[in-house]
Amino acid sequence: MVAIPKLLLLWMVLVILLFWIPALLFPRKVINFLDVYAKNEELWRLLGILILFLAFLLMLVHVGFDGTWYMVFSILWRLSLLKGIWMVRWPKVGLSIAKSIYGKKAWMMIMGVITILLSLFLLWIAIAKI
């Protein structure tokens, strides 16, 4: 049972780093890619369905609120579930927010650093704690 949360965390760290390291190295190219991606509502909904699937999968592993620091994961997965529902149901609102955040190089760099630090924290938890 312990191997599944560890594998999911390691997989999530890999996915996060595969997007954000190029975003930090080549922010203008990523912004141009996101501009093209953000114009397509169907792709936005598809990403929402993927997020829903992953949130359900992760919620199955971290089921409840047990009073330990693992509650952070339960809260994160539930927020991801809400994000997936929101992206599928109201894609235009999500597109406008994404354009305002990811359309600027400075915001892209700030979000990239924060996300990479979070992924390194998750990597540390997956390797050392679980």
C-alpha positions in Angstrom: 0.0 0.0 0.0 2.9 2.4 0.6 4.3 2.0 -2.9 1.2 3.5 -4.6 1.4 6.9 -2.9 5.2 7.0 -3.5 4.8 6.2 -7.2 2.0 8.7 -7.6 4.0 11.5 -6.0 7.1 10.7 -8.0 5.0 10.6 -11.2 3.5 14.0 -10.3 6.9 15.5 -9.7 8.1 14.3 -13.1 5.1 15.8 -14.8 5.5 19.1 -13.0 9.2 19.3 -13.9 8.6 18.4 -17.5 6.5 21.5 -17.9 8.1 24.0 -15.7 11.8 23.5 -16.4 11.3 24.4 -20.1 9.0 27.3 -19.0 11.8 28.7 -16.9 14.4 28.2 -19.6 12.3 29.4 -22.6 9.4 31.4 -21.2 8.6 33.2 -24.4 8.2 30.0 -26.4 6.0 28.5 -23.7 3.8 31.7 -23.6 3.4 31.4 -27.4 2.4 27.8 -27.0 -0.1 28.6 -24.3 -1.6 31.4 -26.4 -2.4 28.9 -29.1 -3.6 26.3 -26.6 -5.7 28.8 -24.7 -7.8 29.6 -27.8 -9.1 26.1 -28.0 -11.9 25.3 -25.5 -12.0 21.6 -26.4 -8.3 21.2 -25.4 -9.1 23.1 -22.2 -11.9 20.7 -21.4 -9.7 17.7 -22.2 -7.1 19.0 -19.7 -10.0 19.4 -17.2 -11.0 15.8 -17.7 -7.3 14.7 -17.2 -7.1 16.7 -14.0 -10.4 15.1 -12.8 -9.1 11.6 -13.5 -5.8 12.3 -11.7 -7.6 14.0 -8.7 -9.9 11.0 -8.3 -6.9 8.7 -8.5 -5.0 10.6 -5.9 -8.0 10.9 -3.7 -8.3 7.1 -3.7 -4.8 6.9 -2.2 -5.1 9.7 0.3 -8.7 9.2 1.4 -9.4 11.0 4.6 -8.4 13.5 7.1 -6.5 11.7 9.7 -5.0 14.6 11.7 -1.5 14.2 10.4 0.4 16.2 7.8 -1.0 13.9 5.1 -4.1 16.0 5.3 -2.3 18.5 3.1 -2.5 16.0 0.3 -6.2 15.3 0.8 -6.9 19.0 0.6 -4.7 19.5 -2.5 -6.4 16.6 -4.3 -9.9 18.0 -3.5 -8.8 21.4 -4.8 -7.6 19.7 -7.9 -10.9 18.0 -8.3 -12.7 21.3 -8.1 -10.3 22.8 -10.6 -11.0 19.9 -13.0 -14.8 20.4 -12.7 -14.4 24.1 -13.2 -12.2 23.7 -16.3 -14.8 21.3 -17.8 -17.8 23.3 -16.9 -16.6 26.9 -17.4 -13.7 26.9 -19.8 -14.0 30.5 -20.9 -13.5 31.8 -17.3 -10.5 29.5 -16.9 -9.0 30.7 -20.3 -9.3 34.3 -19.3 -7.6 33.7 -15.9 -4.9 31.6 -17.6 -4.2 34.3 -20.2 -3.8 36.9 -17.5 -1.4 34.8 -15.4 0.6 32.9 -17.9 0.6 35.6 -20.6 3.4 37.6 -18.8 7.0 36.5 -18.6 7.4 37.7 -15.0 4.4 35.8 -13.8 5.6 32.7 -15.7 9.0 32.9 -13.9 7.4 33.4 -10.5 5.0 30.5 -10.9 7.8 28.3 -12.3 10.0 28.9 -9.3 7.1 28.3 -6.8 6.0 25.2 -8.7 9.5 23.7 -8.9 10.1 24.3 -5.2 6.8 22.6 -4.5 7.7 19.6 -6.7 11.1 19.3 -4.9 9.2 19.3 -1.6 7.0 16.5 -3.0 10.0 14.6 -4.2 11.6 14.9 -0.7 8.3 13.6 0.8 8.1 10.7 -1.6 11.7 9.7 -1.0 12.3 10.4 2.7 8.9 10.2 4.4 6.8 7.6 2.7 
